[in-house]
């Protein structure tokens, strides 16, 4: 496949994924990873690294866009939530990225497939059970909730590093259910946690030989990022046209199928 054709396909794929992500408030990295492995035939670790680089740009852009609605001072009113989750997620991202670089390729494929399946099931459960709606807090403020935040942050950082994602699909319900914060504010808070977490994982991956994919696939990276940002904007404009329950269910099913199909035949 020629470089120009790959770039064009990357732009189209990025636009479609960005639009879907924009409709539900996600960066879409969960869907980019199977595309990078299945369509563009990257190795699993190369796909994770390229996906993480794209996620960094998309998340930084999303955070800047959202500052118009939710300013910085409102975010830092909840600095305790940010620090609580970051204390766990930074450690989790560093640990997971280090293990991913030394893990056998087949083992890494299996781990990533399981994580993608888990995210697909989480999407379906959010749609059917309304996990994003909040409700009763899991823990009252105090040491137990702080510990729960550390554990949750570590797990989310681990998943984010292994998949190259921002982790919003895990962070948003965690912030809503653990800290009782409104879902719109939780979306912005999740980005403030995601950005440093991804930077740590990205820095850790810089020691891998697979990091060279950022140079060899530079045109694909540029065009797919451009498509993702454009799609995210379009998705935001289309908010409300599709019922969230139907959309999240559909995306969960798509992710479930793509995870099984892609990593069953991962090279």
Backbone torsions as a table, in degrees:
resi	resn	phi	psi	omega
1	UNK	NA	129.5	-177.9
2	UNK	-68.7	157.8	179.6
3	UNK	-60.1	-41.1	-178.9
4	UNK	-64.9	-40.3	-179.6
5	UNK	-67.9	-41.1	177.5
6	UNK	-61.5	-41.5	-179.9
7	UNK	-63.5	-42.7	178.8
8	UNK	-63.8	-44.2	178.1
9	UNK	-64.7	-36.3	178.7
10	UNK	-64.3	-39.8	179.2
11	UNK	-65.2	-44.4	179.7
12	UNK	-64.8	-47.2	-179.8
13	UNK	-62.2	-43.8	179.1
14	UNK	-62.2	-39.0	-179.9
15	UNK	-65.5	-45.6	-179.4
16	UNK	-64.3	-45.7	-179.4
17	UNK	-66.4	-41.3	178.4
18	UNK	-62.5	-38.7	178.5
19	UNK	-64.5	-45.4	178.2
20	UNK	-62.5	-43.2	178.5
21	UNK	-64.0	-40.7	179.7
22	UNK	-63.6	-30.9	-179.6
23	UNK	-67.6	-28.4	-178.4
24	UNK	-117.3	6.4	175.8
25	UNK	81.0	30.5	177.7
26	UNK	-120.5	161.7	178.6
27	UNK	-78.2	-18.9	178.3
28	UNK	86.9	5.6	-177.9
29	UNK	-63.3	-28.2	178.9
30	UNK	-60.7	-31.2	-178.7
31	UNK	-92.3	-24.4	178.3
32	UNK	-68.0	-36.5	-174.6
33	UNK	-60.2	-50.4	176.8
34	UNK	-60.5	-33.1	179.1
35	UNK	-67.7	-42.6	-179.7
36	UNK	-63.6	-37.1	179.5
37	UNK	-79.2	-46.6	-173.1
38	UNK	-79.4	-46.5	-175.9
39	UNK	-85.1	-43.9	-174.4
40	UNK	-98.2	0.9	171.4
41	UNK	57.7	38.2	173.9
42	UNK	-83.3	153.0	173.2
43	UNK	-67.4	160.3	-174.8
44	UNK	-58.2	-46.4	-177.9
45	UNK	-67.7	-38.6	176.1
46	UNK	-62.2	-41.4	179.9
47	UNK	-64.1	-40.3	179.2
48	UNK	-63.0	-45.3	-178.4
49	UNK	-65.8	-44.8	179.4
50	UNK	-65.5	-39.1	178.7
51	UNK	-63.1	-40.2	-179.7
52	UNK	-66.8	-40.0	177.9
53	UNK	-62.8	-42.5	177.8
54	UNK	-64.6	-41.6	-179.1
55	UNK	-61.4	-37.5	178.9
56	UNK	-59.3	-46.1	-179.0
57	UNK	-67.4	-45.0	-177.4
58	UNK	-64.8	-43.9	-178.9
59	UNK	-66.5	-42.1	178.1
60	UNK	-60.9	-41.5	178.2
61	UNK	-64.8	-43.7	-178.8
62	UNK	-62.8	-39.4	-179.8
63	UNK	-64.6	-41.2	178.4
64	UNK	-63.9	-42.0	179.4
65	UNK	-63.4	-39.0	-175.3
66	UNK	-76.4	-17.0	-179.7
67	UNK	-64.4	-20.7	176.6
68	UNK	-67.1	-33.9	-178.4
69	UNK	-91.1	-43.2	-179.1
70	UNK	-122.7	99.6	-174.5
71	UNK	-68.5	166.6	-176.4
72	UNK	-59.7	-42.2	-177.1
73	UNK	-62.1	-32.9	177.7
74	UNK	-70.5	-34.9	177.8
75	UNK	-65.7	-45.4	-174.2
76	UNK	-80.1	-0.2	166.1
77	UNK	-66.2	-20.2	179.8
78	UNK	-112.9	39.9	-178.9
79	UNK	-60.2	-30.4	-179.7
80	UNK	-65.3	-36.9	177.5
81	UNK	-66.5	-44.6	-179.2
82	UNK	-60.6	-48.0	-178.2
83	UNK	-67.2	-37.9	-179.5
84	UNK	-60.7	-48.4	-179.3
85	UNK	-72.2	-38.3	-179.9
86	UNK	-63.8	-36.0	-179.3
87	UNK	-58.7	-32.6	176.9
88	UNK	-89.3	-40.7	-173.0
89	UNK	-69.5	-34.9	179.8
90	UNK	-65.6	-41.0	177.4
91	UNK	-65.8	-44.5	-179.8
92	UNK	-61.8	-41.3	-179.4
93	UNK	-66.5	-42.8	180.0
94	UNK	-65.1	-44.3	-179.2
95	UNK	-64.9	-47.1	-176.0
96	UNK	-67.3	-41.8	179.8
97	UNK	-63.5	-38.9	177.7
98	UNK	-62.9	-41.6	179.5
99	UNK	-70.9	-35.5	-179.5
100	UNK	-62.4	-35.0	-178.1
101	UNK	-71.1	-25.6	-177.9
102	UNK	-102.8	-6.9	-176.9
103	UNK	-75.8	143.6	175.4
104	UNK	-61.4	145.6	-175.0
105	UNK	-55.8	-44.0	-178.8
106	UNK	-65.6	-39.1	177.8
107	UNK	-63.7	-42.3	179.5
108	UNK	-63.5	-39.9	177.1
109	UNK	-59.2	-44.3	-178.7
110	UNK	-65.8	-44.6	-179.8
111	UNK	-60.4	-45.2	-178.3
112	UNK	-67.8	-38.3	177.9
113	UNK	-62.0	-42.8	179.4
114	UNK	-63.0	-42.3	179.7
115	UNK	-64.9	-41.2	178.1
116	UNK	-65.0	-39.6	176.8
117	UNK	-63.3	-39.7	178.1
118	UNK	-62.6	-41.9	178.0
119	UNK	-65.2	-37.8	177.9
120	UNK	-62.2	-44.6	179.2
121	UNK	-66.3	-34.9	177.5
122	UNK	-64.3	-42.1	177.5
123	UNK	-59.8	-44.7	-178.7
124	UNK	-65.7	-39.3	-179.8
125	UNK	-69.1	-34.9	177.5
126	UNK	-64.1	-37.4	179.9
127	UNK	-70.2	-43.5	-174.7
128	UNK	-81.7	-35.3	-174.8
129	UNK	-104.4	-8.8	178.5
130	UNK	66.9	46.5	-178.4
131	UNK	-65.3	-24.6	-179.0
132	UNK	-78.4	-8.1	-174.4
133	UNK	-79.1	-8.9	179.1
134	UNK	82.2	-137.5	-177.2
135	UNK	115.6	-145.1	-178.5
136	UNK	-67.7	134.1	177.7
137	UNK	-66.5	142.9	178.0
138	UNK	-69.4	-39.7	-177.9
139	UNK	-137.8	145.4	173.2
140	UNK	-77.0	155.5	178.0
141	UNK	-54.9	136.4	-179.8
142	UNK	151.5	-171.5	-176.6
143	UNK	-59.0	-36.3	-178.3
144	UNK	-65.0	-42.4	180.0
145	UNK	-68.3	-36.4	177.3
146	UNK	-61.9	-44.5	179.0
147	UNK	-63.6	-42.1	178.2
148	UNK	-61.6	-38.3	178.2
149	UNK	-65.0	-39.2	177.4
150	UNK	-63.3	-45.6	-179.5
151	UNK	-64.8	-45.3	179.0
152	UNK	-62.3	-43.2	179.2
153	UNK	-61.3	-42.3	178.8
154	UNK	-61.1	-45.7	179.8
155	UNK	-63.6	-41.8	-179.6
156	UNK	-68.1	-40.1	177.0
157	UNK	-62.9	-37.4	178.3
158	UNK	-63.8	-48.0	179.4
159	UNK	-63.4	-43.4	-178.9
160	UNK	-60.6	-40.3	-178.8
161	UNK	-71.7	-39.3	-176.8
162	UNK	-73.9	-29.5	-178.6
163	UNK	-102.7	-13.4	-175.9
164	UNK	73.1	28.1	-176.8
165	UNK	-106.8	169.8	177.6
166	UNK	-80.5	-26.4	178.4
167	UNK	87.3	11.7	-177.9
168	UNK	-60.5	-33.6	-179.4
169	UNK	-62.2	-25.9	177.0
170	UNK	-96.4	-38.3	-175.7
171	UNK	-67.1	-43.2	-174.8
172	UNK	-61.1	-52.4	177.8
173	UNK	-63.8	-31.0	178.1
174	UNK	-64.1	-45.4	-179.3
175	UNK	-65.9	-39.1	180.0
176	UNK	-66.8	-48.0	-173.3
177	UNK	-82.1	-32.0	-176.8
178	UNK	-84.9	-34.8	-174.7
179	UNK	-116.7	-4.3	176.7
180	UNK	67.2	34.6	-177.7
181	UNK	-96.6	144.4	178.0
182	UNK	-54.9	143.5	-172.3
183	UNK	-64.3	-33.4	179.2
184	UNK	-67.0	-44.5	176.4
185	UNK	-67.0	-36.4	178.8
186	UNK	-60.6	-34.8	178.7
187	UNK	-62.4	-41.6	178.6
188	UNK	-72.9	-40.1	177.4
189	UNK	-61.4	-36.9	179.6
190	UNK	-63.0	-34.4	178.9
191	UNK	-68.8	-37.2	179.2
192	UNK	-68.2	-26.3	175.1
193	UNK	-82.6	-38.9	-176.2
194	UNK	-64.3	-42.5	-172.9
195	UNK	-60.2	-53.7	178.0
196	UNK	-64.3	-34.6	179.8
197	UNK	-62.9	-43.2	179.7
198	UNK	-69.3	-35.5	178.8
199	UNK	-62.8	-41.4	178.5
200	UNK	-63.6	-47.3	178.5
201	UNK	-62.6	-40.4	180.0
202	UNK	-63.2	-43.6	178.8
203	UNK	-62.5	-38.1	178.9
204	UNK	-64.8	-40.5	-179.1
205	UNK	-69.9	-15.3	-176.9
206	UNK	-62.7	-17.7	178.3
207	UNK	-85.3	-0.5	-178.5
208	UNK	-91.3	146.8	175.5
209	UNK	-63.0	-30.1	-178.9
210	UNK	-66.9	-12.3	179.4
211	UNK	-63.0	-19.4	179.1
212	UNK	-65.2	-13.4	179.6
213	UNK	-61.2	-27.0	179.7
214	UNK	-64.6	-28.1	177.9
215	UNK	-87.0	-45.1	-176.5
216	UNK	-70.0	-27.7	-178.7
217	UNK	-112.2	33.2	-177.2
218	UNK	-59.7	-44.7	178.4
219	UNK	-61.8	-42.6	178.4
220	UNK	-61.7	-42.0	179.5
221	UNK	-59.8	-49.9	-176.4
222	UNK	-61.6	-47.8	-175.4
223	UNK	-72.7	-33.7	179.3
224	UNK	-71.9	-36.7	175.5
225	UNK	-64.9	-44.2	178.9
226	UNK	-59.8	-43.4	177.9
227	UNK	-64.5	-40.0	-179.3
228	UNK	-63.2	-43.4	-179.9
229	UNK	-67.4	-43.0	177.4
230	UNK	-61.7	-45.6	-179.9
231	UNK	-63.2	-39.2	179.0
232	UNK	-61.6	-38.9	177.5
233	UNK	-65.9	-42.7	178.6
234	UNK	-64.0	-42.8	179.3
235	UNK	-60.8	-38.7	177.7
236	UNK	-63.9	-37.2	179.2
237	UNK	-70.4	-26.4	-177.6
238	UNK	-90.6	3.7	-179.4
239	UNK	-54.1	135.3	176.5
240	UNK	96.5	-15.2	-179.4
241	UNK	-77.5	-28.0	179.8
242	UNK	-118.7	128.7	177.5
243	UNK	-56.2	130.5	-176.6
244	UNK	-55.3	-37.7	-177.6
245	UNK	-62.8	-42.5	-179.9
246	UNK	-67.7	-42.4	-178.2
247	UNK	-64.1	-48.6	-178.2
248	UNK	-65.1	-38.2	177.2
249	UNK	-62.0	-46.1	179.1
250	UNK	-61.4	-43.1	179.6
251	UNK	-66.7	-36.7	177.2
252	UNK	-62.3	-43.1	179.0
253	UNK	-65.6	-42.9	178.8
254	UNK	-60.5	-45.5	-179.4
255	UNK	-64.5	-38.5	179.2
256	UNK	-61.1	-48.0	-178.2
257	UNK	-68.0	-45.3	-177.3
258	UNK	-65.7	-36.3	178.5
259	UNK	-63.6	-46.5	-180.0
260	UNK	-65.3	-45.8	-176.2
261	UNK	-67.7	-43.9	-175.7
262	UNK	-69.8	-51.7	-171.8
263	UNK	-85.9	-6.6	171.5
264	UNK	-68.9	-34.3	-178.4
265	UNK	-113.1	21.5	-178.5
266	UNK	-60.0	135.1	-176.4
267	UNK	-83.1	NA	NA
